[in-house]
Amino acid sequence: MKAVSVMIDRQKVRNQALAILRQIPDWELTPARWEIVAELLEVADVAVAAGDLDGLDATTVQLELVGPVRMTRLGATPSEPPPPPVRDRLNILVHRLSSAHPQEDE
């Protein structure tokens, strides 16, 4: 029974990561925030490659926190869509997480 629980938890972490990664292309952020996203995507990529689902889970939470805000101040730096390197890293991560199987982590 514990193996089933662990597999479900692993799938839950993957699904949560995929959900946030699939939202990011629609985000509009300042260049400084895109730099943070790029760094977090690199950390997520390393976690996925190492099978570190705890690391991926923590990085997913950080990505959610750096996401777009509802209100912007007058005179604030204009927001822009994701730069090409971020889009490329997103595509790679989504592909890796979508094609990974829970048994590979055991």
TIKE-357845 format. One line per field, with one value per atom (N, C-alpha, C): residue number from 0; residue in three letters; atom name; y, z, x. Coordinates in Angstrom, 1 decimal. Layout:
<torvexs>
resi c(NUM, ...)
resn c(ALA, ...)
name c(CA, ...)
py c(Y, ...)
pz c(Z, ...)
px c(X, ...)
</torvexs>
This chain:
<torvexs>
resi c(0, 0, 0, 1, 1, 1, 2, 2, 2, 3, 3, 3, 4, 4, 4, 5, 5, 5, 6, 6, 6, 7, 7, 7, 8, 8, 8, 9, 9, 9, 10, 10, 10, 11, 11, 11, 12, 12, 12, 13, 13, 13, 14, 14, 14, 15, 15, 15, 16, 16, 16, 17, 17, 17, 18, 18, 18, 19, 19, 19, 20, 20, 20, 21, 21, 21, 22, 22, 22, 23, 23, 23, 24, 24, 24, 25, 25, 25, 26, 26, 26, 27, 27, 27, 28, 28, 28, 29, 29, 29, 30, 30, 30, 31, 31, 31, 32, 32, 32, 33, 33, 33, 34, 34, 34, 35, 35, 35, 36, 36, 36, 37, 37, 37, 38, 38, 38, 39, 39, 39, 40, 40, 40, 41, 41, 41, 42, 42, 42, 43, 43, 43, 44, 44, 44, 45, 45, 45, 46, 46, 46, 47, 47, 47, 48, 48, 48, 49, 49, 49, 50, 50, 50, 51, 51, 51, 52, 52, 52, 53, 53, 53, 54, 54, 54, 55, 55, 55, 56, 56, 56, 57, 57, 57, 58, 58, 58, 59, 59, 59, 60, 60, 60, 61, 61, 61, 62, 62, 62, 63, 63, 63, 64, 64, 64, 65, 65, 65, 66, 66, 66, 67, 67, 67, 68, 68, 68, 69, 69, 69, 70, 70, 70, 71, 71, 71, 72, 72, 72, 73, 73, 73, 74, 74, 74, 75, 75, 75, 76, 76, 76, 77, 77, 77, 78, 78, 78, 79, 79, 79, 80, 80, 80, 81, 81, 81, 82, 82, 82, 83, 83, 83, 84, 84, 84, 85, 85, 85, 86, 86, 86, 87, 87, 87, 88, 88, 88, 89, 89, 89, 90, 90, 90, 91, 91, 91, 92, 92, 92, 93, 93, 93, 94, 94, 94, 95, 95, 95, 96, 96, 96, 97, 97, 97, 98, 98, 98, 99, 99, 99, 100, 100, 100, 101, 101, 101, 102, 102, 102, 103, 103, 103, 104, 104, 104, 105, 105, 105)
resn c(MET, MET, MET, LYS, LYS, LYS, ALA, ALA, ALA, VAL, VAL, VAL, SER, SER, SER, VAL, VAL, VAL, MET, MET, MET, ILE, ILE, ILE, ASP, ASP, ASP, ARG, ARG, ARG, GLN, GLN, GLN, LYS, LYS, LYS, VAL, VAL, VAL, ARG, ARG, ARG, ASN, ASN, ASN, GLN, GLN, GLN, ALA, ALA, ALA, LEU, LEU, LEU, ALA, ALA, ALA, ILE, ILE, ILE, LEU, LEU, LEU, ARG, ARG, ARG, GLN, GLN, GLN, ILE, ILE, ILE, PRO, PRO, PRO, ASP, ASP, ASP, TRP, TRP, TRP, GLU, GLU, GLU, LEU, LEU, LEU, THR, THR, THR, PRO, PRO, PRO, ALA, ALA, ALA, ARG, ARG, ARG, TRP, TRP, TRP, GLU, GLU, GLU, ILE, ILE, ILE, VAL, VAL, VAL, ALA, ALA, ALA, GLU, GLU, GLU, LEU, LEU, LEU, LEU, LEU, LEU, GLU, GLU, GLU, VAL, VAL, VAL, ALA, ALA, ALA, ASP, ASP, ASP, VAL, VAL, VAL, ALA, ALA, ALA, VAL, VAL, VAL, ALA, ALA, ALA, ALA, ALA, ALA, GLY, GLY, GLY, ASP, ASP, ASP, LEU, LEU, LEU, ASP, ASP, ASP, GLY, GLY, GLY, LEU, LEU, LEU, ASP, ASP, ASP, ALA, ALA, ALA, THR, THR, THR, THR, THR, THR, VAL, VAL, VAL, GLN, GLN, GLN, LEU, LEU, LEU, GLU, GLU, GLU, LEU, LEU, LEU, VAL, VAL, VAL, GLY, GLY, GLY, PRO, PRO, PRO, VAL, VAL, VAL, ARG, ARG, ARG, MET, MET, MET, THR, THR, THR, ARG, ARG, ARG, LEU, LEU, LEU, GLY, GLY, GLY, ALA, ALA, ALA, THR, THR, THR, PRO, PRO, PRO, SER, SER, SER, GLU, GLU, GLU, PRO, PRO, PRO, PRO, PRO, PRO, PRO, PRO, PRO, PRO, PRO, PRO, PRO, PRO, PRO, VAL, VAL, VAL, ARG, ARG, ARG, ASP, ASP, ASP, ARG, ARG, ARG, LEU, LEU, LEU, ASN, ASN, ASN, ILE, ILE, ILE, LEU, LEU, LEU, VAL, VAL, VAL, HIS, HIS, HIS, ARG, ARG, ARG, LEU, LEU, LEU, SER, SER, SER, SER, SER, SER, ALA, ALA, ALA, HIS, HIS, HIS, PRO, PRO, PRO, GLN, GLN, GLN, GLU, GLU, GLU, ASP, ASP, ASP, GLU, GLU, GLU)
name c(N, CA, C, N, CA, C, N, CA, C, N, CA, C, N, CA, C, N, CA, C, N, CA, C, N, CA, C, N, CA, C, N, CA, C, N, CA, C, N, CA, C, N, CA, C, N, CA, C, N, CA, C, N, CA, C, N, CA, C, N, CA, C, N, CA, C, N, CA, C, N, CA, C, N, CA, C, N, CA, C, N, CA, C, N, CA, C, N, CA, C, N, CA, C, N, CA, C, N, CA, C, N, CA, C, N, CA, C, N, CA, C, N, CA, C, N, CA, C, N, CA, C, N, CA, C, N, CA, C, N, CA, C, N, CA, C, N, CA, C, N, CA, C, N, CA, C, N, CA, C, N, CA, C, N, CA, C, N, CA, C, N, CA, C, N, CA, C, N, CA, C, N, CA, C, N, CA, C, N, CA, C, N, CA, C, N, CA, C, N, CA, C, N, CA, C, N, CA, C, N, CA, C, N, CA, C, N, CA, C, N, CA, C, N, CA, C, N, CA, C, N, CA, C, N, CA, C, N, CA, C, N, CA, C, N, CA, C, N, CA, C, N, CA, C, N, CA, C, N, CA, C, N, CA, C, N, CA, C, N, CA, C, N, CA, C, N, CA, C, N, CA, C, N, CA, C, N, CA, C, N, CA, C, N, CA, C, N, CA, C, N, CA, C, N, CA, C, N, CA, C, N, CA, C, N, CA, C, N, CA, C, N, CA, C, N, CA, C, N, CA, C, N, CA, C, N, CA, C, N, CA, C, N, CA, C, N, CA, C, N, CA, C, N, CA, C, N, CA, C, N, CA, C, N, CA, C, N, CA, C, N, CA, C, N, CA, C, N, CA, C)
py c(-1.2, 0.0, 1.3, 1.2, 2.4, 2.7, 1.7, 1.9, 2.7, 2.3, 3.0, 4.5, 4.7, 6.1, 6.9, 6.3, 7.0, 7.4, 6.4, 6.7, 7.8, 7.8, 8.9, 10.2, 10.3, 11.5, 12.0, 11.1, 11.4, 12.0, 11.3, 11.8, 13.2, 13.4, 14.6, 15.8, 15.5, 16.5, 16.8, 15.8, 16.0, 16.8, 16.5, 17.2, 18.6, 18.9, 20.3, 21.1, 20.5, 21.1, 21.4, 20.4, 20.6, 21.7, 21.7, 22.8, 24.2, 24.4, 25.7, 26.0, 25.0, 25.2, 25.5, 25.0, 25.2, 26.6, 27.2, 28.6, 29.7, 29.3, 30.4, 31.0, 30.3, 31.0, 32.2, 32.1, 33.2, 34.4, 34.2, 35.2, 36.5, 37.6, 38.9, 39.4, 39.4, 39.8, 40.8, 41.4, 42.4, 41.5, 42.1, 41.4, 40.8, 41.5, 41.1, 39.8, 39.8, 38.6, 37.4, 37.7, 36.6, 36.0, 36.8, 36.2, 35.3, 35.6, 34.7, 33.4, 33.6, 32.4, 31.5, 32.1, 31.3, 30.5, 31.2, 30.5, 29.3, 29.6, 28.5, 27.4, 27.7, 26.6, 25.7, 26.4, 25.6, 24.7, 25.2, 24.4, 23.2, 23.5, 22.4, 21.4, 21.8, 20.9, 20.0, 20.5, 19.7, 18.7, 19.2, 18.3, 17.1, 17.5, 16.4, 15.4, 15.9, 15.0, 14.1, 14.6, 13.8, 13.0, 13.1, 12.4, 13.0, 14.2, 14.9, 15.5, 14.8, 15.3, 16.3, 16.2, 17.2, 18.5, 18.5, 19.7, 20.3, 19.4, 19.9, 20.5, 19.9, 20.4, 21.8, 22.0, 23.3, 24.3, 23.9, 24.9, 25.3, 24.4, 24.7, 25.7, 25.6, 26.6, 28.0, 28.0, 29.3, 29.9, 29.1, 29.6, 30.2, 29.6, 30.1, 31.5, 31.7, 32.9, 34.0, 33.7, 34.7, 35.1, 34.4, 34.7, 36.1, 36.3, 37.7, 38.2, 39.5, 40.1, 40.7, 40.9, 41.4, 42.9, 43.6, 45.1, 45.5, 46.5, 47.1, 48.6, 49.1, 50.5, 51.3, 52.6, 53.5, 53.8, 53.8, 54.0, 52.8, 51.6, 50.4, 49.9, 49.1, 48.6, 47.8, 48.0, 47.3, 45.7, 45.0, 43.6, 43.1, 41.9, 41.4, 39.8, 39.2, 37.8, 37.1, 35.8, 35.1, 35.2, 35.4, 35.5, 34.1, 34.0, 32.7, 31.7, 32.0, 31.0, 30.4, 31.2, 30.7, 29.8, 30.1, 29.3, 27.9, 28.0, 26.8, 25.8, 26.4, 25.6, 25.0, 25.8, 25.3, 24.1, 24.2, 23.1, 21.8, 22.0, 20.8, 20.2, 21.0, 20.5, 19.9, 20.5, 19.9, 18.6, 18.5, 17.2, 16.1, 16.5, 15.5, 15.0, 16.0, 15.6, 14.8, 15.1, 14.5, 13.1, 12.9, 11.5, 10.6, 11.2, 10.4, 9.5, 8.3, 7.4, 7.3, 7.2, 7.2, 6.1, 4.9, 3.8, 4.2, 5.2, 5.6, 6.2, 6.7, 7.4, 6.4, 5.2, 4.2, 3.6)
pz c(0.0, 0.0, 0.0, 0.7, 0.8, -0.6, -1.4, -2.7, -3.6, -3.5, -4.2, -3.7, -2.4, -1.9, -2.4, -2.4, -2.9, -4.3, -5.1, -6.6, -6.8, -6.0, -6.2, -5.8, -4.7, -4.3, -5.4, -6.0, -7.1, -8.3, -8.6, -9.7, -9.4, -8.2, -7.8, -7.9, -7.5, -7.6, -9.1, -9.9, -11.4, -12.0, -11.6, -12.1, -11.7, -10.5, -10.0, -10.8, -11.0, -11.7, -13.1, -13.8, -15.1, -15.2, -14.3, -14.3, -14.3, -13.4, -13.3, -14.6, -15.0, -16.2, -17.5, -17.5, -18.7, -18.6, -17.4, -17.3, -17.7, -17.5, -17.6, -19.0, -20.1, -21.4, -21.5, -20.7, -20.7, -19.8, -19.0, -18.0, -18.7, -18.1, -18.5, -17.2, -17.3, -16.1, -16.6, -15.6, -15.9, -16.2, -16.9, -17.2, -15.9, -14.8, -13.6, -13.1, -13.2, -12.7, -13.7, -14.9, -15.9, -15.6, -15.1, -14.7, -13.5, -12.6, -11.4, -11.9, -12.8, -13.4, -14.1, -14.9, -15.6, -14.6, -13.5, -12.5, -11.8, -11.5, -10.9, -11.9, -13.2, -14.2, -14.3, -14.1, -14.1, -12.9, -11.8, -10.5, -10.7, -11.3, -11.6, -12.5, -13.6, -14.5, -13.9, -13.0, -12.2, -11.3, -10.7, -9.8, -10.6, -11.8, -12.6, -13.0, -13.5, -14.0, -12.8, -11.6, -10.5, -9.8, -10.3, -9.7, -8.3, -8.1, -6.8, -6.8, -6.4, -6.5, -5.3, -4.2, -3.2, -3.7, -4.3, -4.9, -6.0, -6.8, -7.8, -7.2, -6.1, -5.4, -4.8, -4.2, -3.6, -4.7, -5.8, -6.9, -7.5, -7.6, -8.1, -7.3, -6.0, -5.1, -5.3, -5.5, -5.7, -7.0, -8.1, -9.3, -9.2, -8.4, -8.2, -7.6, -6.6, -5.9, -6.8, -7.8, -8.6, -9.8, -9.9, -11.0, -11.0, -12.0, -12.2, -11.0, -10.8, -9.7, -10.4, -9.6, -10.2, -10.5, -9.6, -9.8, -10.0, -10.9, -11.1, -10.7, -10.2, -9.8, -11.0, -10.9, -12.0, -12.2, -13.4, -13.6, -13.4, -13.2, -13.0, -14.3, -14.2, -15.4, -16.2, -17.5, -18.3, -18.3, -18.3, -18.3, -19.8, -19.9, -21.3, -21.2, -22.4, -22.4, -22.2, -22.0, -21.7, -22.8, -22.4, -23.5, -24.0, -25.2, -25.9, -25.0, -24.2, -23.4, -22.4, -21.8, -20.9, -21.6, -22.7, -23.5, -23.8, -24.2, -24.6, -23.4, -22.2, -21.0, -20.6, -20.7, -20.4, -21.3, -22.6, -23.5, -23.1, -22.7, -22.3, -21.0, -20.1, -18.8, -18.9, -19.7, -19.9, -20.6, -21.6, -22.3, -21.3, -20.5, -19.6, -18.5, -18.0, -17.0, -17.6, -18.8, -19.4, -19.9, -20.2, -20.7, -19.6, -18.4, -17.3, -16.7, -16.2, -15.6, -14.1, -13.3, -11.8, -11.4, -12.1, -11.7, -11.9, -12.7, -13.0, -11.7, -10.8, -9.6, -8.5, -8.6, -7.5, -7.6)
px c(0.8, 0.0, 0.9, 2.0, 2.9, 3.4, 3.8, 4.3, 3.3, 2.0, 1.0, 0.9, 1.0, 0.9, 2.1, 3.3, 4.5, 4.3, 3.8, 3.6, 2.6, 1.5, 0.5, 1.1, 1.9, 2.6, 3.5, 4.3, 5.2, 4.4, 3.3, 2.5, 1.9, 1.5, 1.0, 2.0, 3.2, 4.3, 4.5, 4.6, 4.7, 3.6, 2.4, 1.2, 1.2, 1.5, 1.6, 2.6, 3.8, 4.9, 4.4, 3.8, 3.4, 2.3, 1.4, 0.4, 1.0, 2.0, 2.6, 3.4, 4.2, 5.0, 4.2, 3.0, 2.1, 1.5, 1.5, 0.9, 1.9, 3.2, 4.3, 4.3, 4.1, 4.1, 3.1, 2.0, 1.0, 1.4, 2.4, 2.8, 3.4, 3.2, 3.8, 4.6, 5.9, 6.7, 7.7, 8.3, 9.4, 10.7, 11.7, 12.9, 13.6, 13.5, 14.2, 13.5, 12.2, 11.4, 11.6, 11.8, 12.1, 13.4, 14.4, 15.7, 15.5, 14.6, 14.4, 13.7, 12.7, 12.1, 13.1, 14.0, 15.0, 15.9, 16.3, 17.1, 16.3, 15.0, 14.2, 14.0, 13.8, 13.7, 14.9, 16.1, 17.3, 17.4, 17.0, 16.9, 15.9, 14.8, 13.8, 14.3, 15.1, 15.6, 16.6, 17.5, 18.4, 17.7, 16.6, 15.8, 15.2, 14.6, 14.0, 15.1, 16.2, 17.3, 17.8, 17.8, 18.3, 17.2, 15.9, 14.8, 14.5, 14.8, 14.6, 13.2, 12.2, 10.9, 10.6, 11.3, 11.2, 11.7, 12.8, 13.4, 12.5, 11.9, 10.9, 9.7, 9.2, 8.0, 8.3, 9.5, 9.9, 10.0, 10.6, 10.8, 9.5, 8.5, 7.2, 6.5, 6.7, 6.1, 6.7, 8.1, 8.8, 8.3, 8.1, 7.7, 6.3, 5.4, 4.1, 4.2, 5.1, 5.2, 5.8, 6.6, 7.3, 6.4, 5.3, 4.3, 3.8, 2.9, 2.4, 1.6, 1.6, 0.8, -0.4, -1.5, -2.7, -2.7, -1.9, -1.8, -0.4, -0.2, 1.1, 1.0, 2.1, 2.2, 2.4, 1.9, 2.1, 3.6, 4.1, 5.5, 6.4, 5.8, 6.6, 7.2, 8.2, 8.9, 7.8, 7.7, 6.7, 7.0, 5.9, 6.0, 6.1, 6.6, 6.8, 6.6, 6.3, 6.2, 7.5, 7.5, 8.8, 9.8, 11.0, 12.1, 12.4, 12.9, 13.2, 13.9, 15.0, 15.6, 14.6, 13.8, 12.8, 11.8, 11.3, 10.4, 11.1, 12.3, 13.0, 13.2, 13.5, 13.7, 12.3, 11.3, 9.9, 9.6, 9.8, 9.5, 10.2, 11.5, 12.3, 11.7, 11.5, 10.9, 9.6, 8.7, 7.4, 7.5, 8.4, 8.6, 9.1, 10.1, 10.7, 9.7, 8.9, 8.0, 6.8, 6.4, 5.3, 5.7, 6.9, 7.3, 7.9, 8.1, 8.7, 7.6, 8.1, 7.2, 7.5, 6.5, 6.7, 7.7, 7.7, 8.6, 10.1, 10.4, 11.8, 12.4, 11.6, 12.1, 12.4, 12.0, 12.2, 13.6)
</torvexs>
